[in-house]
Amino acid sequence: MNRRDYLRLTGALGVSAGIAGCGSQNNSGGTPTGTSTTQATTQAQQTTSGQSTPSNQSDMGLIERAKQEGTVTIYSVMDQPDMEKIFDPAFKKDYPWAKFNVLGLGPSDIASKMSSEYTAKKVQADVAINTQGTMAPLIQNGVFSKISDQEDVMDEIHLMNYSDAAYDDWWAPADTIPQIIMYNSNKTTSPPETYEALADPKWKGELVMDSPSILNVSGGVFATLYGVWGETKWTKVMKGIAANNPRFTQSGSDTFRVLSQGEASVGIGLLADVLGQSGTELVKPVWAKPVSYLNAPSYIAANAPHPNMAALYVRWLLSVSGQEAMAQSGRFPPLPPVAAFSFHGVPSDVQLVPTAYKTPTYFTQPDQWSSRLKNIFGA
């Protein structure tokens, strides 16, 4: 499907995924349907040849250069079976000549392997998909090439209208795990619609979240709010939330379990748990702004053995085809129109920002953040 026709069809052209203007919508989540995107594709193909053709000569240049290399090797924190059974066939549908090698590893293993290969001058990976916090220390060591220097990748980012918050000089969006306010619909029909509202005394004893000081879900949300709000407002709201005596868990999934069992009314957790409900959707999301997400972006290795294939793959991952593959795998696509097509109840203009947006010290000084959050919340 032609990318511009998709943008016209979905109305994505001109839609920005920045922070400003995000509404709070209490839509319930669901499971991937696959039907809306298919219908959109069918409609688009009625007016196009259905071929994904390069839009300009620079596109042709990248494809021809990539063909000469032929292979892309990826170290991925996303499950290897998903990469092989979903992403590989989708990539080859657009580029049948491509060879695709993937190694599924844990976050620290990917970072260690890339660092040691770079130091030994024996780089094997072309692309890595890994958690931002794990990869952040490697940037200053020169392990990655700048995404902002990849003209073809940046052209795709701008064409698809990704917001400035969705990418960085060093990484492009890939796997996103949104963190949201959620509520038990049997316990309340008037959930808080903003993060500020969590400080309302009406929620005393009714809040649940993972321990902020472990810097997982709620800790990441609070660091994101710090960057958006600033010191004064952030401190006031955090103390207000703490005064409501939240119940603390050890993970976002534990938070969801507590909510679904009716042991709390409102919590901070992971959208994936809400979307994964079967049967009655008891726990529902609140699309409070900003919708932050645990970020596992894509990186291009410095001195990659196949640099053009690396650029082609990252560019493809940002395209409609790549975003549809992301949704097919059950993951939340960072491009809002594709996410809305793929999952019930997701607003088409949902506003997304990565965890700790505008708060880099969350990654560079994690011990300080952990201590500060523990001093406020006691956990």
N, C-alpha and C positions, 0 to 999 in steps of 0.2 A: 504494500500500500504506500502511495506517495505521502511523504511526511507532511507536506503543506496542505494536502487535501484533508488529512486527519485533523490538522490544526483548525482549518476552516470549519470542519464538521463539528468538532467538540467545542468550538468557541474558545480554545486555549490561547489563540493569538491575542495578545494584549492583556492576558491574565497574569498578574504578578503574584509570586508566592512569598512576598515579604511580610513583615509583621503588621504594618498598618492596615486597618480596615477589617481585620479578622473578626467575624461574628461568633457569638456563642450559640451553638445549635445543639439541641439535645436529641440528636438522631441516634437510633439504635444500630448496632453493628450487625454484621451477618457473615456469611461465608462466601468465598469467591464463586461467582455464578458463571463467568465465562461467556454469558449470552449477550450482554450489552456490547462488549467489544466486538464480538462476532457480527452483530447487527450493524454496528458502525462501519466495520470493514466492508461488509456487503454493499452498504449504501455508497461508500466511497468508490468501490470497484465498478459501480454502475456508470461513473463519470470518468474513470481513469482506466488505463490499461492494466492496472494492478501490479505493474513492475516497479520495483524500488530502484530507480535509476539515479545516478549521480546528478546533482543540480548544477554543478559547474566544473570547470577544468581542474581546479585544485582537488576536488573529490576524486576525479579520475586519476590524478597524480598519486594520491595516497593509495588507492586500490591497486594500481599497477606496481607501486613500490612494495606494497604488502604481499602481492602475489609472488614476487621474487623471493621473499622470505618464507612464505607459505605456512609457518607454524607459529602459534602463540602458546606460551606456557604460563599458567596462572596458579598462584598460591592463594587458596580461598578459605576464609572462615565459614563461608556458606557450605552446607553439606555437599560432599563430593558426589553422592548419587544424584542430587538435584542438578548439580552443575553438568553432569554427564548425560542425564536423561531429559533435561528440560532446556538448559541454556545452550549446550552443544548443538542439538538438532536445530534450535531456533537460529543460532548464529550461522550454521551451515546452510539453512534455507536461503539466507541472503547472500552467503559467500560459499558456494558448494565446494570450492577448491581448497578451502582452509582446513588446516589440521589443528586440533584442539587438545592440548594436554593440561590436565588440572590435578593439583595435589591438595587435598583437603587437610587442613591442620588447625590446631587451636591458635588463639590469638598470640600468645607468647612464643609459640613455636615458629610462627610465620615471621615475627619480628626478629627472632634470634637467627633464623636461617638466612633472611635477607641481609642482616647486618654482617654475618660471618662471610657470606659469599661476596659481598661488596669489599670487605676488608681484604679478602684473599684474592681479589680481582678475578673471581670465577663466578660471575653472575649467571644464574640459570633462569630465574623468573623474568618474565616480561611485564606481567601485571600482578598486583596483589590486591585482594579484597580483605580488609581487616579492620578491626575496631580502631577508631581515631585515637583514643587514649593510649593504646598500646603502641601505635606507630609514631605518635608525636615526638618522642625522644630521638627517633632516627632521622628526623628532618635535618637537624643541625649537623649531622654526621655525613650528609651528602648522599644518602642511600637512594633518594628518589629524584626523578626528573621533574621539573616544574610543569604542572598541568597548564598553567597560564602561558607557557611557551609553546604549547601544542596547538597550532593554529586550527587544525581540522577538528580537534576536540572542542575548542572554544567556539568555533562556528556552530557546532551542534548545540552547545549550551545556550547560545544566544537565539538560535532558530527556534528551539523548543521553549524558550522563555523561562528558563530556570532563574530563580531569584538569586541575588547576590549572596544570600545566606546559604544557598544550597551547595556551594563549591568554594574552593580555596585555591591559593596559588599552587598547592601541592597535591590536592585530591579532588576527585569528581564524585558526585553522589552515586551510591550503589544500593546496599542493603540498609533500610531504615526501619527502626522499631519504635513507633510513636509511643510516647508516655502521656497519659491523660488522666483527668479526673473521671472517676466512674462511680456509679451508685447502684444500690439494690433497689429496684423499682417496687418491691413489696414493702420496703421500709420507709421510702419517701417518694413523693410525687413532685417535690419542689427542691431539686438538688441545687447545690451552689453552681452558679454559672461562670464564676471567675475564680482565680486562685486567691484573690483577696478575700472572697467570701468564706474561705475555709477558716478564717480567723474569727468568724461570727460565733459567739458563745452558744448559739443554738446547736452547734455540732460537737459540743463538749461530750466526750465519751463515745462519740459516734464515728470517729475518724480512724482509718487504718492506712498504713504505708510501711514500706520497708525502712529499716533504720537509716536515716539520712547519712550518718557518718561512714557507712560502708561504701558510699559513693556509687550506688547502683541506680535505681530508678528515681526515688524521691530526691536523693542528693543531686542527681543530674538535673532534675526539674528545678530545684531551688537555685542551683548555680546559673541556670539559664535565666531565671527570673532576676537574679542579681544584675546580670548584664543588661537586661531590658529596663529594670526599674531604677537602679542606682542604690547607693548605700542606705540612705535614710528610709525610704519606703520599704526596702527589702527587710531591714532590721525590724521595723515595726510590725510588718505582716508575719514574719517568721516567729516573733515572740507571741503574737496573737494565736498562731496555729499551735505553738507549743503549749500555750495556756489551756488549750482544749483537750489536753491529755490524750494524744493519739495512741493507738495500739500499734506496736512496731513488729514487723515480720523480718524475715531474712531474704526475701525475694519478692519480685512482682507477682509471681505465680502464687506465692503464699498469700499475698494481699488479696488476690482474686478469690482464692478459696474462702478466706474469712468473710468477704463480702457475699459470696454466693450462698454461704451457710447462714446468712442473716445475723452474723455476730457483730456487724457494723453497718452503718448506712452509707457512708461515703469513703472513698479512698483514692490514692494515687497509684496507678499501675500501668500495665502494658495493654495497648489496644489489641494485640494479638490474642490475648486471653478472651477479650470480649468477642472478637470475630470468630473465635474457635468454639463458641457455645453451640451445643446441639439442642434441638427442641426449643423450648421456651427461652427467649432471651431475657433472663432475669436481671442480669447486670448490664447496665447501659452506659454508653459514653457521654461525656460532656465535652464539646469542642471548644473549650476555653482557650483563649490566646495567651501566650504563644503555645502552639502544639510542638513541643520539643521531641526529638527522637534520638535514641541511641544510634550512633552513627558508625557504620562499617563501610567507608567509602572505598573507591578504587584508586590505586596508585600505580604509576609507571616507574619501573626500576631504572635507576641511573645505570648506564652502560648495558642496557637490556640487549640480549643477543638478537632480538627481532623487534626493533623500535617502531617500525611502521605497522607491524601486526599489533603491537601494543596499542598504538594510537587508534587503529581501526577498531579494535575490540572495545576500548573504552568509549569511543564514539558510538559504536553500535549499542552498547549498554544504555546510553543516554537516549537513544532513539525510541520511536514507538515500538518497534520490534523488541528491543531489549527490555523496555518497560512492561510490555505484555508478558514476556517470559518471567519477569520478576513477579508479576501478579499470579501467573500460572503456578509458580512455586509456592504460593501462599504467603509471599512476603508483600509488604506495603510499598508500592512504587513511589519514589520521591517526586514523580510528576503528577500533580493533583488530578488532572482530568482523567488519566489512566486509572488512578486509584479509585476515583468515583465510578468509573465504568465497571470496575472489577469487583467492588465490594458494596453491598447494600448499605445505605445509610451514611456513606461518606460524602460530605459536602464537596461539590465540584471545585469550590474556591477555598478548600481547606488550606490553612497557612502553616507551613512547616519550617522549623529552624533546628539545626543540630544542637545536641546537648552542649551546654556551656557556651552558647553563642555570645560572643563579645566578652567572654570570661575565660581567657586562655590560661589563667593561673590554676584553674580547676585541673588541668592536665599537667602543668609544669610544677605546681606546688600542691600535690594532692594531700600530703600530710597536714598542711595548714588548713585546707578546706575540711578535712575530716575532723580535726580538732575543733574548728569553729562551729561546725554543725552539731558536734557532740555537746559543746558547751551550751548551745541553745536548747537542744531537744533532749539531752541526756542519753541519747542512744545513737 
